[in-house]
Amino acid sequence: MRTCDRNQSTPVIFILVGFSDYPEFQILLFLVFLATYVISVMGNLGMIEIIIMNPKLHTPMYFFLKHLSFVDLCYSTVVTPKLLENLVAEDRAMCISTCITQFFFFANCVLTETFMLAMMAYDRFVAICNPLLYSVIMSPKHCALLMTAAYIWGLFLSLLFTYSLLILSFSGTNIINNFICDYSGILSAACSDKHFSELILFIVANFNMLSTLMVIISSYVFIFVTVMKMHSVRARHKAFSTCASHVTVVGVFYGTVLFLYCIPNTKSSWFTKQVGSVLYAVVIPMLNPLIYSLRNNEVKETIRKLMDKK
């Protein structure tokens, strides 16, 4: 364990290594991530605008999608601008308060999104398995309560994670082998007892992952059984098509998260973790609106109408 510096006048600094080992690719990476961020912002803002403007999309499914786009917009804005700055700046240092603040907002967005994806699966379950009760179960009031619960869930857990970092002691200059202030990177730099923080990470992260995955998987198991009982092929196709976009988003999101969890914590795995983090924190917020707009006929129809008006 590192020994904490008793000299309180020494500032605690975090240096985000990011992609600094590849100086010849800095400009190329900057252009790629800038394009990704622009597409992400335009895609998510466009999705929100389309849903607000089209009365036909004022349904529970699109209500959740609107908020998912908002969280993705916040998600990418928390991470990508700092990544772009570090690709062109020589000084990659951050004070501890800035680093932990970035982590707080990043964790808030991620945890809120996991809850939202679970709610969207439940929405599809009710729509397909209990269509007669759908308008009652997924009433505007209930949808608003579920959405409020999602934001509170993300806020509470991110505050818990942040508190578990704030009680630790740090000293001097610390290196984080990533382009974001992630939990494991900050935790590894601590020079005090990490047992409580590691316990919080293990319990809360696994509980969040397993509980939301259970809701998603159980919802789609019931959906699959219900759809397979349908006699009409057209009805089956319509039911599956309403779930296709959400299943794709869930597969990409949780697949990337599980991929990062499965990487062994070794020095040789840092590059693989960075690639996974890029997918997780930069690419996914861009992909979600693209997936929903490409695979959803109602959204595509609205886009065509807007393009025709212009």
Buried (B, 14 or more C-beta within 10 A) or exposed (E): EBEBBEEEEEEBBBBBBBBBEEEEEBEEBBEBBBEBBEBBBEBBBBBBBBBEEBEEBEBBBBBBBBBBBBBBBBBBBBBBEBBBEBBEEEEBBBEBEEBBBBBBBBBBBBBBBBBBBBBBBBBBBBBBBBEEEBEEBBEEEEBEEBBEEBBEBBBEBBEBBBEBBEEBEBBBEBBBBBBBBBBBBBBBBBBBEBEEBBEBBEEBBEEBBEBBBEBBEEBBEBBBEBBEEBEEEEEBEEBBEBBEBBBBBBEBBBEBBEBBEEEEEEEEEBEBBBEBBBBBBBBBBBBBBEBBBEBBEBBEEBBEEBEEEE
